[in-house]
Amino acid sequence: MSDIPFDDLRSTQTLRAIMTSLRTPVTGCPWDLEQTFRTIAPYTIEEAYEVADAIERGDMSDLCDELGDLLLQVVYHSQMAQEADEFSYDDVVEAICTKLIRRHPHVFGDAEARSAGAVKGFWERIKAKEQSEKQEKAGATDTSVLDGVPTALPALMRAVKLQKKASRVGFDWAAAGPVLDKIEEEIAELRDEMATGPKQAVEEELGDLMFAVANLARQLGVEPEAALQAANAKFSRRFKAVEGKLSAAGKTPEESSLDAMDALWDEVKREEKRSGQ
């Protein structure tokens, strides 16, 4: 405890000292001492989403707080790695600084590199070179253009990243029209499996349909995760408005028929359209 500079709470060094104390055997926090990379990983993902949520809501105070929670995740993983003699927080900082400098030769390079500017496609070439060097270092021989897309990404995000990778070698449609045709094809296949197929086959066809929809979003320049989030928000807003109208009439959703709620839903949609929502 005495090693923690409590008088300087704006320092990353203080945060690291606190984390070290929490992970110190006997005197540390029992819960923190039990944690591993695997058990902390879900919290890391959750904190990233909470940062995105604060940004979406435009809450800067909350964003500041959530960024602190996300920073803690970096310090937490670094502390566990240091305990295992793998790497330290300083190694993490050095790695990202090195990467940023390497990926921005038009900013940090020599005069010739800076004058060349950010040539189209150079970022992808640098990343591809890094990936190749990483695979070579690891001794990988069976490589693919799809390498480097993390399996732990949210499924929609990973679908788009896989499609982008494939498109760079020409495996892609030239426009959105054929993707719409593919979606219709997948819907027909899903209908067939829903009528006769086992649940596993239905799940597979539904996955194919969602993958095709993600591809359409990419073709249209739309981020599918953001589009779905907006649809979620719209549904929540409209359903709560329906609940409000039912409450004003002295009813609850459970006491109302689907037809009655659907009529109120259409009424809410008309009201939103008139108000420009």
C-alpha positions as CSV (number, residue, x, y, z in Angstrom):
1,M,0.0,0.0,0.0
2,S,2.8,2.4,0.8
3,D,4.2,2.1,-2.7
4,I,1.0,3.5,-4.2
5,P,1.4,7.3,-5.0
6,F,-2.2,8.2,-3.9
7,D,-1.3,11.9,-4.2
8,D,-1.0,11.5,-8.0
9,L,-4.2,9.9,-9.2
10,R,-3.8,11.2,-12.7
11,S,-0.8,9.0,-13.4
12,T,-0.8,5.7,-15.2
13,Q,1.9,4.7,-12.8
14,T,-0.6,5.0,-9.9
15,L,-3.0,2.7,-11.7
16,R,-0.4,0.1,-12.3
17,A,0.7,0.2,-8.7
18,I,-2.9,-0.3,-7.6
19,M,-3.3,-3.2,-10.0
20,T,0.0,-4.8,-8.6
21,S,-1.4,-4.5,-5.1
22,L,-4.7,-6.1,-6.0
23,R,-2.7,-9.0,-7.5
24,T,-0.2,-9.4,-4.7
25,P,-0.7,-12.8,-3.0
26,V,-2.0,-12.8,0.6
27,T,-2.5,-9.0,0.9
28,G,-4.3,-8.6,-2.5
29,C,-7.9,-8.9,-3.4
30,P,-9.1,-12.6,-3.4
31,W,-11.3,-12.1,-6.5
32,D,-8.5,-10.4,-8.5
33,L,-6.0,-13.1,-7.6
34,E,-8.3,-15.7,-9.0
35,Q,-8.6,-14.1,-12.4
36,T,-6.9,-15.3,-15.6
37,F,-6.7,-14.0,-19.1
38,R,-9.6,-16.2,-20.1
39,T,-11.9,-15.0,-17.2
40,I,-11.0,-11.3,-17.7
41,A,-11.5,-11.4,-21.5
42,P,-15.3,-11.1,-21.4
43,Y,-15.0,-8.0,-19.2
44,T,-12.6,-6.5,-21.8
45,I,-15.1,-7.0,-24.6
46,E,-17.9,-5.6,-22.4
47,E,-16.0,-2.5,-21.5
48,A,-15.3,-1.8,-25.2
49,Y,-19.0,-2.0,-25.9
50,E,-19.7,0.3,-23.0
51,V,-17.3,2.8,-24.5
52,A,-19.2,2.6,-27.8
53,D,-22.5,3.0,-26.0
54,A,-21.3,6.2,-24.2
55,I,-20.2,7.6,-27.6
56,E,-23.5,6.7,-29.2
57,R,-25.4,8.5,-26.3
58,G,-23.1,11.5,-26.6
59,D,-22.4,11.3,-22.8
60,M,-18.9,12.7,-22.4
61,S,-18.8,12.3,-18.7
62,D,-19.8,8.6,-19.0
63,L,-17.3,8.2,-21.9
64,C,-14.4,9.4,-19.6
65,D,-15.5,6.9,-17.0
66,E,-15.8,4.0,-19.5
67,L,-12.4,4.8,-21.1
68,G,-10.9,4.4,-17.6
69,D,-12.6,1.0,-17.3
70,L,-11.2,0.0,-20.6
71,L,-7.7,1.2,-19.7
72,L,-7.9,-0.9,-16.6
73,Q,-8.4,-3.9,-18.8
74,V,-5.1,-3.2,-20.6
75,V,-3.3,-2.8,-17.2
76,Y,-5.0,-5.9,-15.9
77,H,-3.8,-8.1,-18.8
78,S,-0.4,-6.6,-18.7
79,Q,0.0,-7.3,-15.0
80,M,-0.9,-11.0,-15.4
81,A,1.5,-11.2,-18.3
82,Q,4.3,-9.7,-16.3
83,E,3.6,-12.2,-13.5
84,A,4.0,-15.0,-16.0
85,D,7.3,-13.4,-17.4
86,E,5.7,-12.9,-20.8
87,F,5.6,-9.1,-21.3
88,S,4.9,-6.0,-19.3
89,Y,2.8,-2.9,-19.7
90,D,5.8,-1.0,-21.0
91,D,6.2,-3.7,-23.7
92,V,2.6,-3.1,-24.7
93,V,3.2,0.7,-25.0
94,E,6.4,0.1,-26.9
95,A,4.6,-2.3,-29.3
96,I,1.8,0.2,-30.2
97,C,4.2,3.1,-30.5
98,T,6.4,1.1,-32.9
99,K,3.4,0.0,-34.9
100,L,2.0,3.5,-35.3
101,I,5.3,4.8,-36.5
102,R,5.8,1.9,-38.9
103,R,2.3,2.3,-40.3
104,H,2.6,6.1,-40.9
105,P,5.8,6.6,-42.9
106,H,4.2,9.6,-44.5
107,V,4.1,11.3,-41.1
108,F,7.2,9.9,-39.3
109,G,9.4,8.7,-42.1
110,D,12.2,10.5,-44.0
111,A,11.6,13.5,-46.3
112,E,11.0,11.2,-49.3
113,A,8.4,9.1,-47.5
114,R,6.6,12.2,-46.1
115,S,6.5,13.9,-49.5
116,A,4.9,10.7,-51.0
117,G,1.9,11.0,-48.7
118,A,-0.5,8.2,-47.9
119,V,-0.6,6.4,-51.2
120,K,-3.8,4.4,-51.8
121,G,-3.5,0.9,-50.5
122,F,-0.2,1.4,-48.6
123,W,-1.9,0.8,-45.3
124,E,-3.2,-2.7,-46.4
125,R,0.3,-3.5,-47.8
126,I,2.0,-2.6,-44.5
127,K,-0.5,-4.7,-42.6
128,A,-0.1,-7.6,-45.0
129,K,3.6,-7.5,-44.6
130,E,3.3,-7.5,-40.8
131,Q,1.0,-10.5,-41.0
132,S,3.4,-12.3,-43.2
133,E,6.3,-11.6,-40.9
134,K,4.2,-12.7,-37.9
135,Q,3.3,-16.0,-39.6
136,E,6.9,-16.6,-40.7
137,K,8.1,-16.0,-37.2
138,A,5.5,-18.5,-35.9
139,G,6.6,-21.0,-38.5
140,A,3.2,-21.1,-40.2
141,T,3.3,-22.6,-43.7
142,D,-0.4,-23.0,-44.6
143,T,-1.4,-19.3,-45.0
144,S,-4.6,-17.7,-46.3
145,V,-5.7,-14.3,-47.4
146,L,-8.3,-14.6,-44.6
147,D,-5.6,-14.9,-41.9
148,G,-5.6,-12.2,-39.2
149,V,-9.3,-11.9,-38.7
150,P,-9.9,-12.7,-35.0
151,T,-12.4,-15.5,-34.4
152,A,-13.6,-13.7,-31.2
153,L,-15.0,-10.7,-33.1
154,P,-18.8,-10.2,-33.1
155,A,-20.1,-12.3,-35.9
156,L,-21.4,-9.5,-38.1
157,M,-18.1,-7.6,-37.8
158,R,-16.1,-10.7,-38.6
159,A,-18.3,-11.5,-41.6
160,V,-17.6,-8.1,-43.1
161,K,-13.8,-8.4,-42.4
162,L,-13.7,-11.8,-44.0
163,Q,-15.6,-10.5,-47.0
164,K,-13.2,-7.5,-47.3
165,K,-10.2,-9.8,-47.2
166,A,-11.6,-12.0,-50.0
167,S,-12.6,-8.9,-52.1
168,R,-8.9,-7.8,-52.2
169,V,-8.1,-10.8,-54.3
170,G,-11.1,-10.4,-56.6
171,F,-13.6,-12.8,-54.8
172,D,-16.5,-10.3,-54.7
173,W,-19.5,-9.0,-56.5
174,A,-19.1,-5.7,-58.4
175,A,-22.4,-4.3,-57.2
176,A,-25.2,-4.7,-54.7
177,G,-27.7,-6.2,-57.2
178,P,-26.2,-9.7,-57.3
179,V,-26.0,-9.7,-53.5
180,L,-29.8,-9.0,-53.3
181,D,-30.3,-12.0,-55.7
182,K,-28.1,-14.1,-53.3
183,I,-30.3,-13.0,-50.4
184,E,-33.4,-14.1,-52.2
185,E,-31.7,-17.4,-53.0
186,E,-30.8,-17.9,-49.3
187,I,-34.4,-17.0,-48.2
188,A,-35.7,-19.7,-50.6
189,E,-33.3,-22.3,-49.2
190,L,-34.2,-21.3,-45.6
191,R,-37.9,-21.8,-46.4
192,D,-37.2,-25.2,-47.8
193,E,-35.3,-26.3,-44.7
194,M,-37.9,-24.8,-42.4
195,A,-40.5,-27.0,-44.1
196,T,-38.6,-30.3,-44.1
197,G,-35.1,-29.9,-42.6
198,P,-33.7,-30.5,-39.1
199,K,-32.9,-27.6,-36.8
200,Q,-29.2,-27.8,-37.6
201,A,-30.0,-27.3,-41.3
202,V,-32.3,-24.4,-40.6
203,E,-29.6,-22.8,-38.5
204,E,-27.1,-23.2,-41.3
205,E,-29.3,-21.6,-43.9
206,L,-30.2,-18.8,-41.5
207,G,-26.5,-18.2,-41.0
208,D,-26.0,-18.1,-44.8
209,L,-28.8,-15.5,-45.0
210,M,-27.2,-13.3,-42.3
211,F,-23.8,-13.5,-44.0
212,A,-25.4,-12.4,-47.3
213,V,-27.1,-9.5,-45.6
214,A,-23.8,-8.5,-44.0
215,N,-22.3,-8.6,-47.5
216,L,-25.1,-6.3,-48.8
217,A,-24.4,-3.8,-46.0
218,R,-20.7,-3.8,-47.0
219,Q,-21.6,-3.3,-50.7
220,L,-23.8,-0.3,-49.7
221,G,-21.1,1.2,-47.4
222,V,-23.2,0.6,-44.3
223,E,-21.8,-0.8,-41.1
224,P,-24.2,-3.7,-40.3
225,E,-23.6,-3.6,-36.6
226,A,-24.5,0.1,-36.5
227,A,-27.6,-0.5,-38.7
228,L,-28.8,-3.2,-36.4
229,Q,-28.1,-1.1,-33.3
230,A,-30.2,1.7,-34.8
231,A,-33.0,-0.8,-35.6
232,N,-32.8,-2.0,-32.0
233,A,-33.1,1.5,-30.7
234,K,-36.1,2.2,-33.0
235,F,-37.9,-1.0,-31.9
236,S,-37.3,-0.1,-28.2
237,R,-38.5,3.5,-28.8
238,R,-41.7,2.4,-30.6
239,F,-42.5,-0.5,-28.2
240,K,-42.2,1.8,-25.2
241,A,-44.5,4.3,-26.9
242,V,-47.0,1.4,-27.4
243,E,-46.7,0.6,-23.7
244,G,-47.3,4.2,-22.9
245,K,-50.5,4.3,-25.0
246,L,-51.7,1.1,-23.4
247,S,-51.0,2.5,-19.9
248,A,-53.0,5.6,-20.7
249,A,-55.9,3.4,-21.5
250,G,-55.5,1.5,-18.3
251,K,-54.1,-1.7,-19.9
252,T,-50.9,-3.7,-20.1
253,P,-49.4,-5.5,-23.0
254,E,-50.3,-8.8,-21.4
255,E,-54.0,-7.7,-21.3
256,S,-54.0,-6.7,-25.0
257,S,-54.3,-8.6,-28.2
258,L,-51.7,-8.7,-30.9
259,D,-54.0,-6.9,-33.2
260,A,-54.6,-4.1,-30.7
261,M,-50.8,-3.7,-30.1
262,D,-50.1,-3.8,-33.8
263,A,-52.6,-1.0,-34.5
264,L,-50.9,1.1,-31.8
265,W,-47.6,0.3,-33.4
266,D,-48.8,1.6,-36.7
267,E,-50.1,4.7,-34.9
268,V,-46.7,5.3,-33.3
269,K,-45.0,4.9,-36.7
270,R,-47.4,7.5,-38.2
271,E,-46.7,9.9,-35.3
272,E,-42.9,9.5,-35.8
273,K,-43.2,10.2,-39.5
274,R,-45.2,13.4,-38.8
275,S,-42.6,14.5,-36.3
276,G,-39.7,13.7,-38.6
277,Q,-38.2,10.9,-36.5
